Amino acid sequence: MATRTRLTPEREAELYEAVLDLLAEVGYDALTMDAIAARTRSSKATLYRQWRSKPELVAKALQETKPPGLDEIDTGSLRGDFYEILARTDDSKLERDSALLRGLVQAVHHNPDLHEALREQLVEPEKRELDAVVRRAVGRGEISAANPAVEFVAHMLVGAFFARLIIDDQHPDKAYIMRYIDAVVLPALGV
């Protein structure tokens, strides 16, 4: 991994936000390290010293701007945990994230490095955190470990984003996701 010694946490946060803003504006394929450097008043050398590549920087920006500690949420019920996860974001972030995800899904088909970086830095860690929330529900006796839907919780939640975009031509908001959790995810899990 590249050496990351010169940037303050505040400066890194600024860079990540700028990367996501640019990504939303121009899409992944048109996003360049030159554009990121210009937007953030950085040098390309600084960017490459901190992150080896554009895929790594984009994946890290997505990872670092998500709400922290989802696996530590424990309200005492699975529904409460899902609702607490949603409480840690807002509708404008959900709209931006769904737009970014839609664009990135296209890009991963043509860019294996991006696919690998997203899986390594975003998808797998988020799935592990979500699995921890579900395991606690199993441990509390809320859902059966033998329920076949347990392995598809992440799939159902990601599906909610894309279904809302494709079927309804709308970005998912918290109210929609809460309804989806209550109508689809929890019943599938036997809650």
Buried (B, 14 or more C-beta within 10 A) or exposed (E): EEEEEEBEEEBBBBBBBBBBEBBBEEBBEEBEBEBBBEBBEBEEEBBBBBBBBBBBBBBBBBBBBBBEEBBEBBBEBBBEBBBBBBEEBEBEBBBBBBBBBBBBBEBBEEBEBBBBBBBBBBBEBBBEBBBBBBBBBBEEEBBEEEBEBBEBBBEBBBBBBBBBBEEEEEBBBBEBBBEBBBEBBBEBBEB
